[in-house]
Amino acid sequence: MIISDNIARMIEELIEESGGTIELKRNVMAEQIGCAPSQINYVIMSRFTPERGYLTESRRGGGGFIRIVKKPLHRNVFLVQVIESIGARLEESDCAAILRTLKAHNAIDAHDVDLIAVALSAPSLAPISSKKEQSEVRAVMMRRFLTALMQ
């Protein structure tokens, strides 16, 4: 298992044990794990995002900390946040990550996840020859699917 996965798992366990909110000092955590503080930042910025149901706050300085809050969100609020986070292009791997997150947060059911994954897969978009255009179409379609699920 790579170090990023270990850091993420440790943070997730701390959040669960604390009831949804933690404050951590990245230097202290980095020492405990044996990594650079920048690795802690990377994991927090890439895995503990609003579209995954987390709010983060950072305070710098000697008494600085990073606060992470796992926020239970109303399904439609969560879907709107995810829709807004999708840029102009969406790669298939990012699409899969979004779908896993939506399923993990019970925002959409497994059947819908499977249908969307198939519709937005590379084979389904193969008639579009350009990878860039495929990722643009995938982004538009993902936003449309999620918007339809809100109705």
N, C-alpha and C positions, 0 to 999 in steps of 0.2 A: 504494500500500500504506500502511495506517495505521501510526502509530508503534508501537502495541502489537504488531503483527505483526513489525515490524523488531526490536523488543527480544526477542521470543520466539525468532525465527529466530537472532539473535545468540547467545542463551543456549544454544539447542539445539546450535549449531555448536561452542560452547566445550565443552559437555558431551561431544559426540562426540569432539572432538580430545583431550580429557583422559582419555578412557577411562571416563567415567561419573560423575566427581565434580569439581565446581568450587567455588571460594570467590571471591566477588566483593564488591566494595565498591560499594554502590549509588550513592554520591556520585560516585565515579570513573566508573562506567559512565554515569551520567546526563550528566556533562560530555562524555564521548566521543560520546554520541548526540545531545546537545543537547535534553534533556528534564528534567523535574522528577524528583527522586528518588522521589516518590510514584508516578510512572508505572512505575518499575522494580518497586516493591512490588506494584502492582496486577497486573502481568503475572505475577510470581512466584506471588502468591496465587491467581490465577484459572487459570493454565495449567500450573503445575508442582505438581500436587496428588497425593496418594497414589493416587486412583483413576486417575490417568494414569501411575502408575508412578514417581513422584518423592517423595523425602523432602526436606524443607527444614528448616534450622536457622538461627536468626538470633541474632547476638550484637550488642548495642548498645554504643555508646561510641566512644571515639577509635580503638581498634583493631578496631572492629566489622566484621562481615562477614556475608554470607549464604552458607551452604553448600547446594548442591543436589546430590543424589545420585540418579542414575537407577538404579533398583533392578530387576534382573531378578527377577520374581516367578514362583513356581509358578502355573500357570493357575488352580487353585481358590482359592489365597490371593488372587490378583488379583480373581477374580470375587466373592469374599466382601467384599473392600474396596469394590468398586463397589456391590454390593447394599446394604451398610451406609451408603453415601454418599447413596443415594436417599431423599429425604424423603417427606413425606406426599403431595406433588404432584410431577408431572413434566411439564413442557411438551414439546411435540413437538420444539422446537429443542434442548432439553437431552437428550432421548432420542437424537436424531441425533448429538449430540456424544459421548455415551457409546458409542454403537455404533461411531463412527469410531475412538475410542480403543481399544475392545476389538479391533477388526479390526487396527489398527496394531500392537498388541502381540501379535497372533496368539492372542488368548484365545478368539476364536470365528471361524469361517470366513465367507467372503463370503456364502454361501448362507443361513446362519443370520441374518446381519445383514439381508439383504434380507427374509427372512420376518418377522422381528421388526419391522422398520421398517414394513412393510405392515400388520401386525396392530395396531400402535400408532399408526397415522396418523390424522389428523383425519377423513378419510372413513370409516375403519373404525369410529371411535367416534362417528360422527354421530348414531346413534340416541339417544345421551345428549345431551340438549339443553343442559345447563349446561357451560360451559367448565371451571368449577372441578371438577365431577364427572368430566369427561373426564380432567383432569390427575390426579385421585386414582386413577381406574381405571388409567390409563397407568402410574402408579408401582407399583401392586400387580402389574399384569401383567408389567412389566419385571422386578421382583424374582422373580416366579414363573418367567419364562422363563430368567433367569440361573441360578436355583437348579436348574432341570431340566437345564441344560447341564452342571452340575457332576457329575451322576450317571454 
